[in-house]
């Protein structure tokens, strides 16, 4: 896809997103993804050689191979949102093999899913595309519904499966977050010992994070701090929702912040809000991947490209998009994944 096609897809958002110049956190401060990301960012770190190998296996795969950017297909929604809610729109994906096929045919760097999904086809596919095993989940069969992340297996099982990485979620802000931080810190340390990459879903979860009709679960200041905590427990990559608002700390009147966060380091522009997330990820040393969000039908392609442009121009590392791809026919899912990747392949779309 050329720049003109991307501009066409962006439509009325094209000028706003492609020509924005960030005047909050200067781009010179950002460790932007590049073909030499491993050498520049991770070789000086404490990560062992096998972990660097695993990270390179992800960065070196798919259509974005050796660009420093990633496009990941995540399909853990069968547990997180229930299999019926996730796969009924396209029953093809009740079969784990089709999930892997979509990731391969879609040119993804890796596929992220559950122990069950990846384990059921590991011997056939683990050497064909990097596996990211999600080691904990929320589930919606408990009545009434509860929201907690529970470990579903061990790091050793993921390693034996041939996985390149383990992924996990922490619900920062929830009553259970301290336990989850401890569990996942220990799991990530063990994964690094075995030479696997670590990816953390840095999500917020607290009923009090909604106030006066505004949902601060996607506030730039709160999600930025969640990213900072994720980087602290040595996630190599953090996954975060795209920020849609700001001022969570001030509106909810808790925690600590600084007025400069809102007057100098952010603005209302979505690229500036996302850049604050990148800044909290050690200025991009820990790669930020934004989530693609739920499928809304006809608008999915435009929304996916918008998210990719915001992430890339902010200094992010890529997109992890699932429902927008697998809740439609495979051909259309491949086309959507390729459209996301085309944003990162387009050298005219640069840091803002």
C-alpha positions as CSV (number, residue, x, y, z in Angstrom):
1,X,0.0,0.0,0.0
2,X,1.4,3.4,-0.9
3,X,1.1,6.7,1.0
4,X,-1.7,7.8,-1.2
5,X,-3.8,4.8,-0.2
6,X,-3.1,5.3,3.5
7,X,-4.1,9.0,3.1
8,X,-7.3,7.9,1.4
9,X,-8.1,5.5,4.2
10,X,-7.4,8.2,6.8
11,X,-9.8,10.5,5.0
12,X,-10.7,13.6,7.1
13,X,-8.1,12.5,9.7
14,X,-5.2,12.6,7.2
15,X,-3.9,16.1,7.7
16,X,-4.5,16.0,11.5
17,X,-2.4,12.8,11.9
18,X,0.2,12.8,9.1
19,X,1.3,16.5,9.5
20,X,1.2,16.8,13.2
21,X,4.5,18.1,14.9
22,X,4.9,17.1,18.5
23,X,5.9,20.0,20.7
24,X,5.5,18.3,24.0
25,X,8.3,15.6,24.3
26,X,10.7,16.1,21.5
27,X,11.3,13.2,19.2
28,X,15.1,13.5,19.7
29,X,14.5,12.0,23.2
30,X,12.7,8.9,21.9
31,X,14.5,5.6,21.3
32,X,12.6,4.8,18.1
33,X,12.4,1.3,16.7
34,X,14.9,0.6,14.0
35,X,16.7,-2.4,12.3
36,X,19.4,-2.1,15.0
37,X,17.0,-2.1,18.0
38,X,18.6,-5.2,19.6
39,X,22.1,-3.8,19.3
40,X,21.2,-0.3,20.4
41,X,18.7,-1.0,23.2
42,X,19.1,-4.6,24.5
43,X,22.7,-5.6,24.1
44,X,23.8,-3.1,26.8
45,X,21.0,-4.4,29.2
46,X,21.1,-7.4,31.6
47,X,19.1,-9.6,29.2
48,X,21.0,-12.9,28.4
49,X,21.9,-14.0,25.0
50,X,19.0,-16.4,24.6
51,X,16.5,-13.7,25.4
52,X,18.1,-11.5,22.8
53,X,17.8,-14.4,20.4
54,X,14.1,-14.8,21.2
55,X,13.4,-11.1,20.8
56,X,15.2,-11.1,17.5
57,X,13.2,-14.1,16.3
58,X,10.1,-11.9,16.8
59,X,11.6,-8.8,15.2
60,X,13.0,-10.8,12.3
61,X,9.7,-12.5,11.3
62,X,6.9,-11.5,8.9
63,X,6.4,-8.6,6.6
64,X,7.9,-6.2,9.2
65,X,11.0,-8.3,9.6
66,X,14.1,-6.3,10.6
67,X,12.4,-2.9,10.7
68,X,12.2,-2.8,14.5
69,X,8.4,-2.8,14.4
70,X,6.0,-5.6,15.1
71,X,2.5,-6.7,14.1
72,X,1.1,-9.3,16.4
73,X,-2.1,-11.3,16.2
74,X,-3.5,-11.8,19.8
75,X,-6.3,-14.4,20.2
76,X,-6.8,-14.9,23.9
77,X,-10.4,-13.6,23.8
78,X,-11.8,-17.2,24.0
79,X,-11.1,-16.9,27.7
80,X,-11.0,-13.2,28.3
81,X,-14.4,-12.5,26.6
82,X,-15.8,-16.1,26.2
83,X,-15.4,-18.3,23.2
84,X,-18.9,-17.6,22.0
85,X,-18.6,-13.9,22.1
86,X,-15.3,-14.1,20.3
87,X,-15.7,-16.8,17.7
88,X,-19.5,-16.9,17.0
89,X,-19.1,-14.1,14.4
90,X,-16.6,-16.4,12.5
91,X,-16.7,-20.0,13.8
92,X,-13.6,-20.8,11.7
93,X,-11.5,-19.7,14.7
94,X,-12.9,-22.1,17.2
95,X,-10.1,-24.3,15.6
96,X,-6.7,-23.1,16.8
97,X,-5.0,-24.0,13.5
98,X,-6.9,-21.3,11.7
99,X,-5.7,-18.8,14.3
100,X,-2.1,-19.7,13.4
101,X,-2.9,-19.7,9.7
102,X,-4.3,-16.2,9.9
103,X,-1.1,-14.9,11.6
104,X,1.1,-16.6,9.1
105,X,-0.9,-15.6,6.0
106,X,-1.3,-12.1,7.5
107,X,2.5,-11.6,7.7
108,X,2.6,-11.1,11.4
109,X,5.8,-11.1,13.5
110,X,4.2,-13.5,16.1
111,X,0.9,-15.0,17.4
112,X,-0.2,-14.6,21.0
113,X,-2.7,-16.9,22.5
114,X,-3.5,-19.3,25.3
115,X,-1.7,-22.5,26.5
116,X,-4.5,-24.6,25.0
117,X,-4.6,-22.9,21.6
118,X,-0.9,-22.8,21.0
119,X,-0.2,-26.2,22.7
120,X,-2.7,-28.0,20.4
121,X,-0.7,-27.1,17.3
122,X,2.8,-26.4,18.6
123,X,4.6,-29.4,17.0
124,X,3.3,-28.3,13.6
125,X,3.7,-24.5,13.8
126,X,6.1,-23.4,16.7
127,X,9.0,-23.4,14.2
128,X,7.1,-21.5,11.6
129,X,6.0,-18.4,13.5
130,X,7.1,-17.2,17.0
131,X,4.7,-18.1,19.7
132,X,3.7,-15.8,22.6
133,X,2.1,-17.9,25.3
134,X,-0.3,-15.8,27.5
135,X,0.2,-17.2,31.0
136,X,-2.7,-15.6,32.9
137,X,-6.3,-14.7,32.1
138,X,-9.6,-13.3,33.4
139,X,-12.6,-15.5,32.8
140,X,-16.3,-14.7,32.7
141,X,-17.9,-18.0,33.8
142,X,-17.8,-17.1,37.5
143,X,-21.2,-15.8,38.6
144,X,-21.5,-13.0,39.3
145,X,-18.6,-11.9,37.0
146,X,-15.3,-11.2,38.8
147,X,-12.3,-9.4,37.3
148,X,-9.0,-11.0,38.2
149,X,-6.0,-12.5,36.4
150,X,-5.3,-16.1,37.2
151,X,-2.3,-18.1,36.2
152,X,-3.2,-20.9,33.8
153,X,0.1,-22.7,33.5
154,X,3.9,-22.4,34.0
155,X,6.7,-20.7,32.2
156,X,8.4,-24.1,31.7
157,X,5.4,-25.3,29.7
158,X,5.7,-22.3,27.4
159,X,9.4,-23.0,27.0
160,X,8.8,-26.7,26.3
161,X,6.3,-25.7,23.7
162,X,9.0,-23.8,21.9
163,X,7.6,-20.4,22.6
164,X,9.7,-17.3,21.9
165,X,7.9,-15.2,24.6
166,X,5.4,-15.3,27.5
167,X,2.7,-12.7,27.9
168,X,0.7,-11.7,30.9
169,X,-1.8,-9.1,32.1
170,X,-1.8,-7.1,35.3
171,X,-4.9,-5.1,36.3
172,X,-3.1,-2.1,37.7
173,X,-5.3,-0.2,40.2
174,X,-7.4,-3.3,41.1
175,X,-7.5,-4.8,44.6
176,X,-5.7,-7.8,43.3
177,X,-2.9,-5.9,41.6
178,X,-0.2,-6.4,44.3
179,X,-0.6,-10.2,44.0
180,X,-0.5,-10.0,40.2
181,X,2.6,-7.8,40.3
182,X,4.4,-10.4,42.5
183,X,3.3,-13.4,40.4
184,X,4.2,-11.9,37.1
185,X,7.5,-10.4,38.3
186,X,8.6,-13.9,39.3
187,X,7.3,-15.4,36.1
188,X,9.1,-12.8,33.9
189,X,12.4,-13.3,35.8
190,X,12.1,-17.1,35.2
191,X,11.2,-16.5,31.5
192,X,14.4,-14.4,31.1
193,X,16.4,-17.1,32.8
194,X,15.2,-19.5,30.2
195,X,15.8,-17.0,27.4
196,X,12.3,-15.9,26.5
197,X,11.0,-12.5,25.8
198,X,8.4,-10.9,28.1
199,X,5.3,-8.9,27.1
200,X,3.0,-7.3,29.6
201,X,-0.6,-6.2,29.0
202,X,-0.6,-3.1,31.3
203,X,-4.3,-2.7,31.8
204,X,-6.1,-0.6,34.4
205,X,-9.1,-2.0,36.3
206,X,-11.0,-0.2,39.0
207,X,-14.7,0.8,39.1
208,X,-13.6,4.2,40.6
209,X,-11.7,5.0,37.4
210,X,-15.0,6.3,35.9
211,X,-16.2,9.6,37.0
212,X,-18.9,12.1,35.7
213,X,-19.4,10.1,32.5
214,X,-15.6,9.9,31.7
215,X,-13.8,6.6,31.6
216,X,-10.2,7.2,32.8
217,X,-9.1,3.6,32.1
218,X,-7.6,5.0,28.9
219,X,-6.2,8.2,30.4
220,X,-2.7,9.0,29.2
221,X,-1.4,9.8,32.7
222,X,-2.8,6.6,34.3
223,X,-1.9,4.3,31.4
224,X,1.5,5.9,31.2
225,X,2.2,5.0,34.9
226,X,0.9,1.5,34.2
227,X,3.5,1.2,31.4
228,X,6.2,2.5,33.8
229,X,5.3,-0.2,36.3
230,X,5.4,-2.8,33.5
231,X,8.9,-1.6,32.4
232,X,10.0,-1.8,36.1
233,X,9.2,-5.5,36.4
234,X,11.3,-6.0,33.2
235,X,8.7,-6.4,30.5
236,X,10.6,-6.2,27.2
237,X,7.4,-5.0,25.4
238,X,4.3,-3.4,27.0
239,X,0.9,-3.5,25.5
240,X,-1.5,-0.7,26.2
241,X,-4.8,0.7,25.0
242,X,-4.5,3.9,22.9
243,X,-5.1,6.9,25.2
244,X,-8.4,8.7,24.6
245,X,-8.4,11.2,27.6
246,X,-6.0,12.6,30.1
247,X,-6.1,13.9,33.7
248,X,-7.0,10.7,35.5
249,X,-4.9,11.6,38.6
250,X,-6.3,15.1,38.9
251,X,-10.0,14.2,38.1
252,X,-10.0,11.2,40.5
253,X,-7.9,13.1,43.1
254,X,-5.5,10.2,44.0
255,X,-1.9,9.3,43.6
256,X,0.7,11.9,42.7
257,X,1.4,13.8,39.5
258,X,2.8,17.1,38.4
259,X,1.1,20.0,36.6
260,X,3.9,19.8,33.9
261,X,2.4,16.5,32.8
262,X,-0.6,18.3,31.5
263,X,0.8,21.8,30.5
264,X,4.1,20.7,28.9
265,X,4.4,17.0,28.4
266,X,1.0,16.3,26.8
267,X,-1.7,18.0,24.7
268,X,-5.1,17.0,23.5
269,X,-3.6,15.6,20.3
270,X,-3.7,11.7,20.2
271,X,-0.1,11.5,19.1
272,X,1.1,13.6,22.0
273,X,-1.0,11.5,24.4
274,X,0.5,8.3,23.0
275,X,4.0,9.8,23.2
276,X,3.5,10.2,26.9
277,X,2.9,6.5,27.1
278,X,6.1,5.9,25.2
279,X,8.0,8.3,27.5
280,X,6.8,6.2,30.5
281,X,8.1,3.1,28.7
282,X,11.7,4.3,29.4
283,X,11.5,6.7,26.4
284,X,10.8,3.8,24.1
285,X,13.6,1.5,25.3
286,X,10.7,-0.8,26.3
287,X,8.6,-1.1,23.1
288,X,5.0,0.2,23.2
289,X,2.5,-1.8,21.3
290,X,-1.1,-0.5,21.2
291,X,-4.1,-2.7,21.1
292,X,-6.4,-2.7,18.1
293,X,-9.7,-2.8,20.1
294,X,-13.0,-4.4,19.4
295,X,-14.4,-5.0,15.9
296,X,-17.0,-2.5,14.9
297,X,-17.5,-3.7,11.3
298,X,-17.2,-1.4,8.4
299,X,-15.0,1.2,10.2
300,X,-12.4,-1.4,11.3
301,X,-9.9,-0.8,8.5
302,X,-9.8,3.0,9.1
303,X,-9.6,2.7,12.8
304,X,-6.8,0.2,12.6
305,X,-4.8,2.4,10.2
306,X,-5.4,5.5,12.5
307,X,-4.2,3.6,15.5
308,X,-1.1,2.4,13.6
309,X,-0.2,6.0,12.5
310,X,-0.7,7.4,16.0
311,X,1.5,4.6,17.5
312,X,4.3,4.9,14.9
313,X,4.4,8.7,14.9
314,X,4.4,8.7,18.8
315,X,7.4,6.4,18.8
316,X,5.6,3.1,19.5
317,X,6.8,-0.3,18.3
318,X,3.7,-1.6,16.6
319,X,0.1,-2.9,16.9
320,X,-1.4,-6.0,18.5
321,X,-4.7,-6.4,16.8
322,X,-7.0,-9.4,17.1
323,X,-10.8,-9.0,16.9
324,X,-10.7,-6.6,14.0
325,X,-8.9,-9.4,12.1
326,X,-10.4,-12.7,13.2
327,X,-14.0,-11.6,13.4
328,X,-14.3,-11.4,9.7
329,X,-13.5,-13.8,6.7
330,X,-9.8,-14.8,6.6
331,X,-9.1,-12.9,3.4
332,X,-10.4,-9.7,4.9
333,X,-8.5,-10.3,8.1
334,X,-5.3,-10.7,6.2
335,X,-6.0,-7.5,4.3
336,X,-6.5,-5.6,7.5
337,X,-3.3,-6.9,9.1
338,X,-1.4,-6.0,5.9
339,X,-2.9,-2.5,6.0
340,X,-1.5,-2.0,9.5
341,X,1.9,-3.3,8.5
342,X,1.9,-1.0,5.5
343,X,1.9,2.0,7.9
344,X,5.1,0.8,9.5
345,X,6.7,0.0,6.1
346,X,6.0,3.5,4.8
347,X,9.2,5.5,5.4
348,X,7.4,8.8,4.8
349,X,5.4,8.3,8.0
350,X,7.9,9.4,10.6
351,X,8.2,10.4,14.2
352,X,6.1,13.5,14.9
